[in-house]
Amino acid sequence: MSYENEPLPTQEWEFVAQGERTATQDTAVYRVRKLPSDRLLQDRMPWCVTLAWRFIPMHHTRLPSPAESAQMNLLEDVLLGTLEPLGQARLLVVATSIYLREWWWYTRDPIEMLAMLNSSLTHYPAFPIKIFQMEDPRWQKVKALLGKAG
């Protein structure tokens, strides 16, 4: 499957925002992709698969070390180059907080996506990620972050 009707916005991000620190949550930085105008794409990709990478932050920046950040970027680049061109999934959000980076992928089939993910990463050392999935047919998780209605 490919995006014949919707060109891939490979590095088009709607915003990069820093969330406020509260009593219950630390500051987070969000990169959010522009949402496609085609609502049919949402219908074709009703699953949110989140990859979560816990890290120990550097004290002065509260971010991952340069070496760990490079590994995170490698993971993102490999998956962007594998999953999106085939229409398997679309990365919409990258969120980084004090101990955690998450990638929010939307996919048509989480089982197929995870099979492709595993296949694409076989030539790399294991990445310390946990994977979660949830049905989100209207992409409410992303829209809530953007403050957009349904």
PyRosetta script that sets phi, psi and omega in degrees:
from pyrosetta import init, pose_from_sequence

init()
pose = pose_from_sequence("MSYENEPLPTQEWEFVAQGERTATQDTAVYRVRKLPSDRLLQDRMPWCVTLAWRFIPMHHTRLPSPAESAQMNLLEDVLLGTLEPLGQARLLVVATSIYLREWWWYTRDPIEMLAMLNSSLTHYPAFPIKIFQMEDPRWQKVKALLGKAG")
pose.set_psi(1, 138.5)
pose.set_omega(1, 176.7)
pose.set_phi(2, -132.0)
pose.set_psi(2, 171.4)
pose.set_omega(2, 179.9)
pose.set_phi(3, -95.0)
pose.set_psi(3, 70.7)
pose.set_omega(3, -178.3)
pose.set_phi(4, -60.2)
pose.set_psi(4, -37.2)
pose.set_omega(4, -175.4)
pose.set_phi(5, -93.5)
pose.set_psi(5, -8.7)
pose.set_omega(5, -174.2)
pose.set_phi(6, -135.1)
pose.set_psi(6, 104.9)
pose.set_omega(6, 178.9)
pose.set_phi(7, -62.7)
pose.set_psi(7, 144.9)
pose.set_omega(7, -179.1)
pose.set_phi(8, -73.4)
pose.set_psi(8, 122.9)
pose.set_omega(8, 174.7)
pose.set_phi(9, -85.5)
pose.set_psi(9, 79.0)
pose.set_omega(9, -166.7)
pose.set_phi(10, -54.2)
pose.set_psi(10, -41.9)
pose.set_omega(10, 179.2)
pose.set_phi(11, -131.4)
pose.set_psi(11, 34.0)
pose.set_omega(11, 178.8)
pose.set_phi(12, -91.6)
pose.set_psi(12, 111.7)
pose.set_omega(12, -178.5)
pose.set_phi(13, -111.7)
pose.set_psi(13, 133.1)
pose.set_omega(13, -179.1)
pose.set_phi(14, -69.2)
pose.set_psi(14, -42.6)
pose.set_omega(14, 175.3)
pose.set_phi(15, -161.2)
pose.set_psi(15, 158.2)
pose.set_omega(15, 169.7)
pose.set_phi(16, -119.1)
pose.set_psi(16, 116.1)
pose.set_omega(16, -173.0)
pose.set_phi(17, -127.4)
pose.set_psi(17, 151.6)
pose.set_omega(17, 174.7)
pose.set_phi(18, -111.7)
pose.set_psi(18, 119.1)
pose.set_omega(18, 178.7)
pose.set_phi(19, -73.7)
pose.set_psi(19, 158.7)
pose.set_omega(19, -179.4)
pose.set_phi(20, -79.4)
pose.set_psi(20, 146.1)
pose.set_omega(20, 174.3)
pose.set_phi(21, -79.8)
pose.set_psi(21, 131.2)
pose.set_omega(21, 177.7)
pose.set_phi(22, -123.6)
pose.set_psi(22, -178.9)
pose.set_omega(22, 179.3)
pose.set_phi(23, -67.0)
pose.set_psi(23, -26.9)
pose.set_omega(23, -176.6)
pose.set_phi(24, -106.7)
pose.set_psi(24, -10.2)
pose.set_omega(24, -177.4)
pose.set_phi(25, -144.2)
pose.set_psi(25, 138.8)
pose.set_omega(25, 178.1)
pose.set_phi(26, -82.6)
pose.set_psi(26, 171.6)
pose.set_omega(26, 178.9)
pose.set_phi(27, -59.9)
pose.set_psi(27, 142.2)
pose.set_omega(27, 175.8)
pose.set_phi(28, -132.5)
pose.set_psi(28, 148.4)
pose.set_omega(28, 176.0)
pose.set_phi(29, -112.3)
pose.set_psi(29, 130.9)
pose.set_omega(29, -177.3)
pose.set_phi(30, -119.8)
pose.set_psi(30, 132.3)
pose.set_omega(30, 165.9)
pose.set_phi(31, -109.9)
pose.set_psi(31, 125.0)
pose.set_omega(31, -175.8)
pose.set_phi(32, -125.0)
pose.set_psi(32, 127.2)
pose.set_omega(32, 177.7)
pose.set_phi(33, -70.7)
pose.set_psi(33, 150.3)
pose.set_omega(33, 171.8)
pose.set_phi(34, -61.6)
pose.set_psi(34, 133.3)
pose.set_omega(34, 177.9)
pose.set_phi(35, -72.7)
pose.set_psi(35, 138.0)
pose.set_omega(35, 178.5)
pose.set_phi(36, -65.7)
pose.set_psi(36, 147.9)
pose.set_omega(36, -179.9)
pose.set_phi(37, -75.0)
pose.set_psi(37, -18.7)
pose.set_omega(37, -176.0)
pose.set_phi(38, -82.3)
pose.set_psi(38, 105.3)
pose.set_omega(38, 178.2)
pose.set_phi(39, -65.0)
pose.set_psi(39, -22.2)
pose.set_omega(39, 177.4)
pose.set_phi(40, -63.5)
pose.set_psi(40, -29.7)
pose.set_omega(40, 177.3)
pose.set_phi(41, -63.4)
pose.set_psi(41, -39.6)
pose.set_omega(41, 176.0)
pose.set_phi(42, -61.4)
pose.set_psi(42, -42.3)
pose.set_omega(42, 179.1)
pose.set_phi(43, -64.0)
pose.set_psi(43, -33.9)
pose.set_omega(43, -179.5)
pose.set_phi(44, -80.0)
pose.set_psi(44, -16.7)
pose.set_omega(44, -178.0)
pose.set_phi(45, -128.0)
pose.set_psi(45, 73.2)
pose.set_omega(45, -173.0)
pose.set_phi(46, -86.9)
pose.set_psi(46, 1.8)
pose.set_omega(46, -176.3)
pose.set_phi(47, -111.1)
pose.set_psi(47, 133.7)
pose.set_omega(47, 172.1)
pose.set_phi(48, -100.6)
pose.set_psi(48, 120.4)
pose.set_omega(48, 175.8)
pose.set_phi(49, -112.2)
pose.set_psi(49, 120.1)
pose.set_omega(49, -178.3)
pose.set_phi(50, -105.9)
pose.set_psi(50, 126.7)
pose.set_omega(50, 171.5)
pose.set_phi(51, -98.7)
pose.set_psi(51, 128.5)
pose.set_omega(51, -177.0)
pose.set_phi(52, -122.1)
pose.set_psi(52, 129.2)
pose.set_omega(52, -178.9)
pose.set_phi(53, -123.5)
pose.set_psi(53, 110.5)
pose.set_omega(53, 175.9)
pose.set_phi(54, -82.8)
pose.set_psi(54, 140.1)
pose.set_omega(54, 178.9)
pose.set_phi(55, -142.3)
pose.set_psi(55, 161.2)
pose.set_omega(55, 174.2)
pose.set_phi(56, -95.1)
pose.set_psi(56, 117.3)
pose.set_omega(56, -174.7)
pose.set_phi(57, -72.9)
pose.set_psi(57, 151.6)
pose.set_omega(57, 170.6)
pose.set_phi(58, -71.9)
pose.set_psi(58, 138.1)
pose.set_omega(58, -172.1)
pose.set_phi(59, -61.5)
pose.set_psi(59, -40.8)
pose.set_omega(59, -174.3)
pose.set_phi(60, -79.4)
pose.set_psi(60, -19.2)
pose.set_omega(60, -179.3)
pose.set_phi(61, -116.2)
pose.set_psi(61, -20.8)
pose.set_omega(61, -175.2)
pose.set_phi(62, 65.4)
pose.set_psi(62, 16.2)
pose.set_omega(62, 179.3)
pose.set_phi(63, -112.1)
pose.set_psi(63, 169.7)
pose.set_omega(63, 176.4)
pose.set_phi(64, -65.8)
pose.set_psi(64, 157.4)
pose.set_omega(64, 177.6)
pose.set_phi(65, -62.2)
pose.set_psi(65, 160.4)
pose.set_omega(65, 177.5)
pose.set_phi(66, -57.1)
pose.set_psi(66, -38.6)
pose.set_omega(66, 179.7)
pose.set_phi(67, -66.6)
pose.set_psi(67, -43.7)
pose.set_omega(67, 179.2)
pose.set_phi(68, -69.1)
pose.set_psi(68, -37.4)
pose.set_omega(68, 176.7)
pose.set_phi(69, -62.1)
pose.set_psi(69, -38.6)
pose.set_omega(69, 177.4)
pose.set_phi(70, -63.4)
pose.set_psi(70, -39.3)
pose.set_omega(70, 177.3)
pose.set_phi(71, -66.8)
pose.set_psi(71, -38.7)
pose.set_omega(71, 176.6)
pose.set_phi(72, -63.1)
pose.set_psi(72, -42.7)
pose.set_omega(72, 178.8)
pose.set_phi(73, -64.6)
pose.set_psi(73, -37.4)
pose.set_omega(73, 177.0)
pose.set_phi(74, -62.3)
pose.set_psi(74, -47.9)
pose.set_omega(74, 177.4)
pose.set_phi(75, -55.1)
pose.set_psi(75, -49.4)
pose.set_omega(75, -178.7)
pose.set_phi(76, -60.7)
pose.set_psi(76, -45.8)
pose.set_omega(76, -178.2)
pose.set_phi(77, -63.9)
pose.set_psi(77, -42.6)
pose.set_omega(77, 179.6)
pose.set_phi(78, -62.8)
pose.set_psi(78, -45.0)
pose.set_omega(78, -177.8)
pose.set_phi(79, -71.0)
pose.set_psi(79, -37.8)
pose.set_omega(79, 175.7)
pose.set_phi(80, -60.5)
pose.set_psi(80, -41.2)
pose.set_omega(80, -178.9)
pose.set_phi(81, -74.0)
pose.set_psi(81, -18.0)
pose.set_omega(81, -178.2)
pose.set_phi(82, -99.8)
pose.set_psi(82, -51.0)
pose.set_omega(82, -170.2)
pose.set_phi(83, -81.0)
pose.set_psi(83, -40.5)
pose.set_omega(83, -174.8)
pose.set_phi(84, -72.9)
pose.set_psi(84, -45.4)
pose.set_omega(84, -178.4)
pose.set_phi(85, -59.8)
pose.set_psi(85, -27.1)
pose.set_omega(85, 179.7)
pose.set_phi(86, -90.5)
pose.set_psi(86, -0.4)
pose.set_omega(86, 178.9)
pose.set_phi(87, 73.7)
pose.set_psi(87, 17.5)
pose.set_omega(87, -177.8)
pose.set_phi(88, -77.8)
pose.set_psi(88, -36.7)
pose.set_omega(88, -176.5)
pose.set_phi(89, -158.3)
pose.set_psi(89, 163.0)
pose.set_omega(89, 176.7)
pose.set_phi(90, -133.8)
pose.set_psi(90, 127.0)
pose.set_omega(90, 176.3)
pose.set_phi(91, -79.7)
pose.set_psi(91, 124.2)
pose.set_omega(91, -178.8)
pose.set_phi(92, -112.8)
pose.set_psi(92, -30.1)
pose.set_omega(92, -176.4)
pose.set_phi(93, -141.2)
pose.set_psi(93, 139.5)
pose.set_omega(93, 167.4)
pose.set_phi(94, -123.0)
pose.set_psi(94, 119.6)
pose.set_omega(94, -177.1)
pose.set_phi(95, -118.9)
pose.set_psi(95, 129.3)
pose.set_omega(95, 178.7)
pose.set_phi(96, -124.7)
pose.set_psi(96, 124.0)
pose.set_omega(96, 174.5)
pose.set_phi(97, -120.2)
pose.set_psi(97, -167.8)
pose.set_omega(97, -171.3)
pose.set_phi(98, -65.2)
pose.set_psi(98, -29.1)
pose.set_omega(98, -179.2)
pose.set_phi(99, -124.5)
pose.set_psi(99, 2.6)
pose.set_omega(99, -166.8)
pose.set_phi(100, -148.9)
pose.set_psi(100, 137.0)
pose.set_omega(100, 166.1)
pose.set_phi(101, -117.6)
pose.set_psi(101, 135.2)
pose.set_omega(101, 178.2)
pose.set_phi(102, -125.2)
pose.set_psi(102, 144.2)
pose.set_omega(102, 171.9)
pose.set_phi(103, -116.7)
pose.set_psi(103, 123.3)
pose.set_omega(103, 179.2)
pose.set_phi(104, -101.5)
pose.set_psi(104, 108.3)
pose.set_omega(104, 178.9)
pose.set_phi(105, -104.1)
pose.set_psi(105, 140.9)
pose.set_omega(105, 172.3)
pose.set_phi(106, -110.9)
pose.set_psi(106, 135.2)
pose.set_omega(106, -172.6)
pose.set_phi(107, -142.0)
pose.set_psi(107, 159.9)
pose.set_omega(107, 176.6)
pose.set_phi(108, -81.6)
pose.set_psi(108, -30.3)
pose.set_omega(108, -176.0)
pose.set_phi(109, -148.0)
pose.set_psi(109, 106.7)
pose.set_omega(109, -176.9)
pose.set_phi(110, -62.9)
pose.set_psi(110, -30.9)
pose.set_omega(110, 179.8)
pose.set_phi(111, -66.7)
pose.set_psi(111, -46.7)
pose.set_omega(111, 177.3)
pose.set_phi(112, -63.4)
pose.set_psi(112, -41.0)
pose.set_omega(112, 179.9)
pose.set_phi(113, -61.3)
pose.set_psi(113, -45.7)
pose.set_omega(113, -178.7)
pose.set_phi(114, -66.4)
pose.set_psi(114, -33.9)
pose.set_omega(114, 176.0)
pose.set_phi(115, -64.3)
pose.set_psi(115, -43.8)
pose.set_omega(115, 177.7)
pose.set_phi(116, -66.4)
pose.set_psi(116, -39.3)
pose.set_omega(116, 178.0)
pose.set_phi(117, -59.5)
pose.set_psi(117, -50.9)
pose.set_omega(117, -179.9)
pose.set_phi(118, -60.6)
pose.set_psi(118, -42.5)
pose.set_omega(118, -180.0)
pose.set_phi(119, -63.7)
pose.set_psi(119, -41.5)
pose.set_omega(119, -177.6)
pose.set_phi(120, -71.6)
pose.set_psi(120, -19.9)
pose.set_omega(120, -177.0)
pose.set_phi(121, -102.1)
pose.set_psi(121, 5.7)
pose.set_omega(121, -175.4)
pose.set_phi(122, -63.2)
pose.set_psi(122, -25.4)
pose.set_omega(122, -177.0)
pose.set_phi(123, -93.9)
pose.set_psi(123, 10.1)
pose.set_omega(123, -178.9)
pose.set_phi(124, -119.7)
pose.set_psi(124, 154.2)
pose.set_omega(124, 172.9)
pose.set_phi(125, -59.9)
pose.set_psi(125, 155.2)
pose.set_omega(125, -179.0)
pose.set_phi(126, -59.7)
pose.set_psi(126, 133.8)
pose.set_omega(126, 175.6)
pose.set_phi(127, -93.5)
pose.set_psi(127, 139.4)
pose.set_omega(127, -177.1)
pose.set_phi(128, -81.0)
pose.set_psi(128, 67.8)
pose.set_omega(128, -177.6)
pose.set_phi(129, -114.0)
pose.set_psi(129, 151.1)
pose.set_omega(129, 169.0)
pose.set_phi(130, -113.5)
pose.set_psi(130, 149.5)
pose.set_omega(130, -174.7)
pose.set_phi(131, -123.6)
pose.set_psi(131, 131.7)
pose.set_omega(131, 179.2)
pose.set_phi(132, -127.2)
pose.set_psi(132, 150.7)
pose.set_omega(132, 176.5)
pose.set_phi(133, -138.6)
pose.set_psi(133, 150.9)
pose.set_omega(133, 176.0)
pose.set_phi(134, -152.8)
pose.set_psi(134, 150.3)
pose.set_omega(134, 174.9)
pose.set_phi(135, -77.2)
pose.set_psi(135, 130.3)
pose.set_omega(135, -179.9)
pose.set_phi(136, -150.0)
pose.set_psi(136, 69.0)
pose.set_omega(136, -170.6)
pose.set_phi(137, -64.3)
pose.set_psi(137, -19.1)
pose.set_omega(137, 178.8)
pose.set_phi(138, -110.6)
pose.set_psi(138, 11.9)
pose.set_omega(138, 176.6)
pose.set_phi(139, 56.9)
pose.set_psi(139, 39.1)
pose.set_omega(139, -177.8)
pose.set_phi(140, -62.3)
pose.set_psi(140, -32.6)
pose.set_omega(140, 179.9)
pose.set_phi(141, -59.6)
pose.set_psi(141, -44.7)
pose.set_omega(141, 179.5)
pose.set_phi(142, -73.2)
pose.set_psi(142, -43.3)
pose.set_omega(142, -179.0)
pose.set_phi(143, -63.2)
pose.set_psi(143, -34.6)
pose.set_omega(143, 176.5)
pose.set_phi(144, -64.4)
pose.set_psi(144, -40.0)
pose.set_omega(144, 177.2)
pose.set_phi(145, -63.6)
pose.set_psi(145, -40.5)
pose.set_omega(145, -179.8)
pose.set_phi(146, -78.8)
pose.set_psi(146, -13.9)
pose.set_omega(146, -176.8)
pose.set_phi(147, 74.4)
pose.set_psi(147, 27.8)
pose.set_omega(147, -178.6)
pose.set_phi(148, -105.0)
pose.set_psi(148, 144.0)
pose.set_omega(148, 177.1)
pose.set_phi(149, -78.1)
pose.set_psi(149, 154.0)
pose.set_omega(149, -179.5)
pose.set_phi(150, -27.5)
pose.dump_pdb("model.pdb")
